[in-house]
Amino acid sequence: MTTTTISPARHRSLGDQTWQDQAVCQSTEYNPVDPDVFFPEPDETDKIATAKSLCGQCPVRDVCLDAALEGGDTHGIRGGMTEEEREPLHEKLASRLDYSRVNATIAGRDIHLTKAERRAVVRAAYRHGLTEQRLAWLLKITEEHAQKLYRETRRALRNRKMQQTTYPTLPPGPDYDRLGRDNFGTVA
């Protein structure tokens, strides 16, 4: 099952770690934060509650959660969630489909994409008439691979259109229920 969202979120670029400067968990002279509070043992409920309350105030909580999921980080509290709470999200990450990420990629931003999002980028680029060269640049692939993806997209759209073609059927009614072999001529 694909999880689909449309949110006007700011997604981090590939290799971008600048969001960490805005995190509430960063200890400063005026805001000393003990990093151990974000790595509690399962039975340390006070530490868990403290860490989650700090995450609740954080302006980059969603970016932090994305970074933890995309990086496979399974330790500590990240994005306001414990390791156990993030586990199902790790399993579903490959099928995530967030159209704001797709749109950001089409606009030229280098962001992390799941397999489902990469497929959506190909379809969106095809529908917007982007060249194979542009698609190759957006997805960091070769032009030959982009051409192959466009061929597959054209084929899939053609097949979908062919399947949507409706064939005339006989309406249900009392006269059609009694039709037998003799009613269809000599060919039947």
Secondary structure in CASP SS format (residue, H / E / C, confidence):
PFRMAT SS
TARGET T0000
AUTHOR 0000-0000-0000
METHOD secondary structure of the structure
MODEL  1
M C 1.00
T C 1.00
T E 1.00
T E 1.00
T E 1.00
I C 1.00
S C 1.00
P C 1.00
A C 1.00
R C 1.00
H C 1.00
R C 1.00
S E 1.00
L C 1.00
G C 1.00
D C 1.00
Q C 1.00
T H 1.00
W H 1.00
Q H 1.00
D H 1.00
Q H 1.00
A C 1.00
V C 1.00
C C 1.00
Q C 1.00
S C 1.00
T C 1.00
E C 1.00
Y C 1.00
N C 1.00
P C 1.00
V C 1.00
D C 1.00
P H 1.00
D H 1.00
V H 1.00
F H 1.00
F C 1.00
P C 1.00
E C 1.00
P C 1.00
D C 1.00
E C 1.00
T H 1.00
D H 1.00
K H 1.00
I H 1.00
A H 1.00
T H 1.00
A H 1.00
K H 1.00
S H 1.00
L H 1.00
C H 1.00
G H 1.00
Q C 1.00
C C 1.00
P C 1.00
V C 1.00
R H 1.00
D H 1.00
V H 1.00
C H 1.00
L H 1.00
D H 1.00
A H 1.00
A H 1.00
L H 1.00
E H 1.00
G C 1.00
G C 1.00
D C 1.00
T C 1.00
H C 1.00
G C 1.00
I C 1.00
R E 1.00
G C 1.00
G C 1.00
M E 1.00
T C 1.00
E H 1.00
E H 1.00
E H 1.00
R H 1.00
E H 1.00
P H 1.00
L H 1.00
H H 1.00
E H 1.00
K H 1.00
L H 1.00
A H 1.00
S H 1.00
R E 1.00
L E 1.00
D E 1.00
Y H 1.00
S H 1.00
R H 1.00
V H 1.00
N H 1.00
A H 1.00
T H 1.00
I H 1.00
A C 1.00
G C 1.00
R C 1.00
D C 1.00
I E 1.00
H C 1.00
L C 1.00
T C 1.00
K H 1.00
A H 1.00
E H 1.00
R H 1.00
R H 1.00
A H 1.00
V H 1.00
V H 1.00
R H 1.00
A H 1.00
A H 1.00
Y H 1.00
R H 1.00
H C 1.00
G C 1.00
L C 1.00
T C 1.00
E H 1.00
Q H 1.00
R H 1.00
L H 1.00
A H 1.00
W H 1.00
L H 1.00
L H 1.00
K C 1.00
I C 1.00
T C 1.00
E H 1.00
E H 1.00
H H 1.00
A H 1.00
Q H 1.00
K H 1.00
L H 1.00
Y H 1.00
R H 1.00
E H 1.00
T H 1.00
R H 1.00
R H 1.00
A H 1.00
L H 1.00
R H 1.00
N H 1.00
R H 1.00
K H 1.00
M H 1.00
Q H 1.00
Q H 1.00
T C 1.00
T C 1.00
Y C 1.00
P C 1.00
T C 1.00
L C 1.00
P C 1.00
P C 1.00
G C 1.00
P H 1.00
D H 1.00
Y H 1.00
D H 1.00
R C 1.00
L C 1.00
G C 1.00
R H 1.00
D H 1.00
N H 1.00
F H 1.00
G C 1.00
T C 1.00
V C 1.00
A C 1.00
END
